[in-house]
Amino acid sequence: MMAERLRHDGVLVVGAGLAGLTAAMAAAPAKVLVLTEAPLNQGCSSAWAQGGVAAALSADDAPELHAEDTVAAGAGLVDPDAARLLATEGPGAVRRLAALGAPFDRLADGGFAQSLEAAHSKARVARVKGDQAGRAIMEAVTVAALAAPHIQVKTGAKLVGLLQDATGRIRGVLARIDGQPVEIAAKAVILATGGIGGLYAVTTTPAELKGEGLGLAAMAGAVIADPEFVQFHPTAIDIGRDPAPLATEALRGEGAKLLDGAGRPFMANYHPAAELAPRDVVARAIHAERAVRGGAFLDAREAVGAHFPDEFPAVFAACMGGGIDPRVQPIPVAPACHYHMGGIATDADGRTSLPGLYAAGECASTGVHGANRLASNSLLEAAVFGERAGRAARDERPASGPYAVVTAPELPDEALQTLRQAMSREAGVVRDAEGLGRLMLLIGDLEARHGRAASLAAARLVAACALNRRESRGGHFRADFPEAAAPDRTFVTLDRIDSAGLRYAAE
């Protein structure tokens, strides 16, 4: 079927989470077309975020301290300049969200009420009703974006390709809109397509997020950074739902304890900070306890108890829906894919290695997360770097001339489910060469049978770079290489992985 051809004389944003809508608003007065497959506030991780937004907003805090915590959590791979930028611009980003109407919890003096979360040296997570931050923020941002005269939003639009000319410049996208293929040329494209949680069988993110923006950018030749670093949230609520609901880290900040199958606390055996240890440590501890001692449970009966419905309504509703009353019962928990630290490599203004292509939010890698994202830095990154990407893309100059289409087939659902099970099993909380090798062979077999889907390209990047990193660091733990080695970031192209195949692990 021939694709309809359209020309948009401004900026094209793919994705309508916090990064995408922030970029769209920041690109004013340029015209902006936002494409999103799901209805607004659905199918994006931003609306699901519970904890809040980290920023140095109190008198006893400072951006320098926030940056130091970010660098420390990232296990040696955080770009310190990017961390300083994030922390410095963070308070302003939170105040802009509040000005748009995000109803952050307030103190009696009007200041922001802030929670303590793991690996933060200060209570600096601005929240909304305990666990409602993401949805409340997105509701405010969505209203503002829809009211902006320079923004047009098109729902039911699925990204299926990128338009690229002979110089490598990205000139637009191929989208399927209401089932029909449409080529849309634009002066700049901002990918804000989210993470890779849908590639895993156990995930806390929308299942729609299968790394397809990342995969298509890689297929067009973009440099990809740190794809092996996947963060597994320690406390997904283990009630058999897909995606798994999340028990926010703020519960542990309030004093909730992790118990083994016999009802004994165990985190002090793994880390001096116990329940407030970095996420990767807590995730591996829960993984081990489930394997050896019959399960893991989050006990918030004393810390929250009867206040659950008011203080943590999302967690309370999810638990009750699964037959657990968290006011009187410990919550069964398991690690789940939660956030991708890697992504399309960008500079501080969202520019990728391909002219005309920008990336923001979870599909991008700005260098602020390193090997292990600091809690509640994700919404902040989306707001700070989405703003910067929108301003930079606004100033792009239009290009003309012929272009080709970089596209990929859709992976059938049965094959996707096979991939998801293998990703959780072989590229999960604990990895080794044998399992990653099996995963690479499976990905190759799926590509041979179904073609290179963008989701398969994303999975190959994760698997190959996890196989190549012969050490353990942050969210990447190798059972066969449990010690840390040289702290080098990964920068790679899909062509390099393809040309090396499994031999990439020996380079």
N, C-alpha and C positions, 0 to 999 in steps of 0.2 A: 504494500500500500504506500503510495506516494505521500510524503509528509507535506502538510501545509507549511508555508514559509511566512513568518512574521518578522518585522523589525521593531525593536523597542529602543527608543532613543535615549535610554538612561541606563540605570543599574538593574541587573537581574539578581534577585536573592532567592536561593533555593533552600527552603526551610523556614518555619515560622515559630521556632522556639525563642528563647530570650536573646540569643546571639543574632539570629536572623532578623527579628523585629527591631532590635536595638540598632543594627546596621542600617536597616531600611529607614528608620527615623533620622539617623545621623547623616544620611546621604542627601538630605534636603539642601538646596531646592531641586536637585536633580530628580527626574521622574524615576520611580522605583516600582518594579513589578515583582511581587513576592509569589513564588510558586510553592504550594504545599499539597501533599497528597491527602493528608488527613484534615478534618475540620480543625479550625483554630482551637488551641488548647487541648488537642488530642494528638496522640502519636509523637509527643515530644517529651524528652526527659525533664525539661525545665519545669513543666507543670507538675511533675511527680516529686520534685525535690522537697524533702521534709525539713532538714535541719535549719537552713537559712543561708545568709550571705555573710561571709567573714570580712570584717574590715575594722581598722583601728579607729573606732568612733568615741571611745571613752577617754576621760582625762588621764587615766593611768596607763594608757596604751599609746603606741606610736607606730607609724608605718615601718620604721626600721625593725621593730620587734616582730611585726607580722612577716616582713620579708625574711628575717632570720629563721622563723619557724617554718616558713615555706621551703627554704633551702634545706633545713635540717630534715624535714619530712621526706624530701625528694631523694635522699640517699646518695648524694654526690653528683647527681645529673641535672639539677636545676640550673638554668641560666640565671646568674645573680642579677644581671641587668633587667631581665624580664620580671623577675620576682620583685625587684625594687619598684619597677613601673606599676605592676599590679597593686602592690601595697600602697603606693603613693596616691594613685588615682582611685583606689578603692572607696575611701570615704565619700568622695564626690559622686561616685557611681551609685552608692546606696542612697544618698540624699536625692539624687535625680529620680530614682525609683520611688522614693517616698513622695516627691513632688508630683509624680504621675498618679498618685493615689494608692500605692502599695501600703496596706495598713499594718506596718510593723508594730510590734508590741512596744509600749512606751513606759518609761518610769514616771513617777509622780512629778518630776521636774521637767518632763517633756523629752528627756533623752531616750536613746534607744535601749530597750531591755536586751541584754545579750547573754547567750549561753556559752558555757565552756564545752569544747569538744576535744577529741583526742589530738595530742601532739601540739595543741595551742598552749602558749605560756600565759595567755590571758583569756578571760571570757570576752570574746569578740564576735560571736555569731548573732547577727541581727535576725530575729525570728518573727513568725506570725502564728499566734495561738499554738505555740509549741511545735507543731509539725505541719503547718499549713502554708509555709513560706512560698514554695514554688507555685502553687495554684493561685494564691492571692496576688503574687507579683505578676504572673502571666495574665491574669484578668485585667489588671491595671494597664499593663503594657499593650495588650491587645486592643483595649478601648482607645488608647492614645494613637496606636498605629492606624486603626480603622478611621479615626477622625482626621488623620493627616492628609491634606489635599494632594500631596505629591505621591502617595502610596496607593497602589492598586493590588489587591490580594486575589489570587486565583486558587481556589481549593480544587481537589480532585485532579491535581496535576502531579504526575509521577516522573521523576528524573530518569531517563533511560539512555542519555548520551551527552557528549560534549561536542561542540562545534570547534574545530581547530584548523588554522591555516598552515601553510607550508613553513612558516617561520616558527611554529610552535605556539603561537598566540591563541588563547581561548577566545572565541568570538561569540559564544552563546551556548545554548543547550538544545538538546532534543528531549522533548517531554511528551508524555502520553496524557492528553487532557480529555477527560470524559471518554477514554478509550481510543481517541484519535491521535496519531503522531503529528506533532507540530514542532518545526524548527524555529527557534526564537533567537534572533541575533541581537546582541546588546553591546554597549561599549565596555562593560565589565560584568563579570559573574562572581558573586559571593556564594560559596558553598557553606551552608550552615545546616548540614544534613544529619548531625548527631553522631552517636557512637556505634558500637558493634555488638551491643547486648543481645540482639536477636540472633547472633551467630552461636550463642551458648544456650544449652538446654535449661540451665538454671540462671535466671537473670532477674534483676529488679527493674529493668528498663522496658519501654514499649517494644513489643516483638517486631514492630515495623523497622526498627533501627538495625539494619544488617550490614552497615559499613559500605553501602553502595556509592555514596559520594566519594569516600576514600578510595574505593576500588576503581571507579571511573577516572578519578584524577591520576591514580597510579598508572592506569592503562594509557592515559594520554602522555605519560612521561614525567609526572610531577615527582619531586623528591619527597620521600616519606620519612618521618622521624620517629624513632622509638616505638615501633608497632608492637614489640614483644611485651610492653608494659601495660598490663591489664589489672585494674584494681577490682578486687573481690570484696564486696561489702560483707563484713563478718556476720551481720544479723538480719538476713532475710528471714521472714516468718515461714517456717517449714510446715505448710498446711496443704501442699500438693497443688498450688495454683501456678499458672503460667501466664504472665510473669508472676514472680513471687512478690508479695507485698513486703514492705520494708519496715523494720523496727529501727527508727532513727537513732543515730549515735547520741543524740541529746538525752536519751533515756539513761545511758551510762554516765553522761555528764551530770545527771540528777542523782546518781548513786545506785542505779540498777546493777545487779551482780550477775555474772555468768556462772552457771552451775553445771556439773557433769550429770550423768544419768543417775547417780546415787544422791544427788542433791548437794554436792560439795562444791564450794567455789574453787576455781582452778587457775585463774589468770595470773595470780602471784607466782605460780610455778614457771611461768613463761617470760615475765617481764616485770621490772620493778614498778612500772606505772600501772600494772594490773589492767583493769577494764579500760583505762585511758591510754593504753599503749597504741603505737601506730597501727593503722588498719591492717597492714599486711601481717603483722605479728598476731593480732587478734584472729584474723581469718585462718591462719595456719594452726593456731591453737585450737580453734573450734573444729577445724578439719580433722586434727589428730584426735580430739576427744570423741568425736562422732565415730571415728574408725575403731578406737580402742575401748572406749568406755560407754558405748551405748547411747550417745546423744549429747546434745548441749542445749541449755535452756537459759533464757534471759529472765531473771527474777526481778520484777519491778514492784512487787507487792508492797514492800516497805517504802521504797523511794517515791512511788506515785500513788499506788493503791486506788482509793475511791475517787481520786481526782482525774483518773484516766479520761473519762468522757469529755471533760472540759480542757485539760492540758494537752492531751495527745489524741485528738478525735480520730485521725486517720488510722493510727495504730490500733486504737480501741475497736473501730469498726471492722478492720481487717481481721483482727483476732476473733471477735465475736462471730464474724461470718464463717470462720473456720472451726467454730466450736470451742474456742479458748476464751475464758474470761480473765484478762490480764490483771484484774483487780485482786483475784484470789488464786490464780494459777500462774506458774512460770510459763514463758512463751517458748515453744520449740523453735530453734534457729539453726540456720545453715549458711555457709558462705555462698554468695551468688555474684555473677558478673555484674558490675555496677558502673564502672567508668573506664574509658580508654585514655590512658595518659598519652599514648602515641597519636599520630595523625599526619595530615598533610603539613609538611614543614612550612612555617611562615615567619616573616619578620614581625617587628612590633606593630606594623600597620596592616597585618593580615595578608601581605603579598606572598604568593607562593613562588616556586621556581619557574612557573609558566606565566608569561606576560598575559595580563587581562584576567587572570584567575586569582581570586582571594578566598580565604577560608577563615571561619570564625567558629568559636564554640568547641564542642567535643570532637568534631571531625578534624580540627586543626591541632598542630603541635607548636605552641609558642615558646616552649622551654620552661614554663612556670611550674610544671608538675613533676618533672624529672621521672624518677622511678616509682614514685608513690605520692599521689595527690594529697595535699593537706585538706582535712575535712572542711567542707563548705567553701572551698575556693572555686568550685566549678561555676556556680551562678555568678560569682564575682568576675571570673575570667570572661564569661559570656558577655557581661555588661561592659567591662572595660575594653576588651579587644573587639567586641562587636561594634562599639562606638568608633574605635580607631579605624577598623576596616571600612565602615560606611563612609567616613570622611575621606579616606584615601581613594576609594573606588569612585566617589563622586567626581574626582578630578581627572579620571582617565579620559583620553581622547578617543573618539570613535575610529574604527579601522574599516577598511573596505577590501573588496576582492574575494576570490573564491576560498572556500573552506571545505574540509572533509568532516565526516561524522565519526567520532569514536563512540561506539556503542557496545552493548553486551546483551546476551540472551537472559531471560528470566530463569532462575533455578526452580525446577518443579518442587512442589511441597514435600514429596517423599524424600527427595534428595536433600532438601534443606534440613529436614528432621534428622537424617543420618549425619549430616555435617554438625548440627547442633550437639548431638550426643557425643560425637567424637571430640569436638572442641572442649566441652566440659570435662571429658575424661582425660584427654591428652595434653591440653593447653590450659589447664585450670590452675587451682591454687598451688599444686605441686606438680612439677614436670620432670621429665628425663628424656635422654636422647632416644631411647627405644620407643617411647610413646609418641614423641614428636615426629620421629621417622615414620611411624605408622600413619600419623595424621597427614604428613606430606604425601604419602602414597595414596591415601584415600582422596585427598583433594585432586591429585593428578588423575585418578580414576573418574571422579565426578566431572572434571573438565573434559576428559576424553569422551564421556557419554553425553554430556549436556552442553558443551561449549564453556568458554570462560565467562561465567556470570560475574558481575561486579562483586557480589558477596563472596565468591570463591577467590577472587583476586585479593580481597581484604583478608580472608582467612589464611591464604598463602603467605601474605606479609607477616602476620602474627606468628605462624608456625615456623617459617624459615628463620626469622630473626630470633625467635626463642631458642631454636636449635643452634644458631650461631653464637649466642651469648652463653659461654661456658662459665658461668658464675651465678651466684644468687644475689639479687639486689632489689630492694623495694618489693613491688608486686610480682616480680619474676623470681620464682624459687625453683632451682634445679636440685632434685634429690641426689643426682650424680655429681653435682658441683656446688655443694652447699655453702662454700666460702665466697666472699666478695673478692673480686680481682680489680683490674684497671677500670676506673670510672669514666668510660667513654660513652658518649651518646651514639646512637645508631642513626645514620643517614643513608638511605638506600633507594634504589629505583627498582621497579618491577622487572625491567629488562635485565638488571644485574642478577637478580634472583633466578630469573628464567635461564639465563646463560650458564649459571653455575649449577642449577638443580640442587640435589641433595649435597653436592660437593661444596655448596656455599658454607656448610658447617665447618669445613676444614680450612677456609681461607684465613 
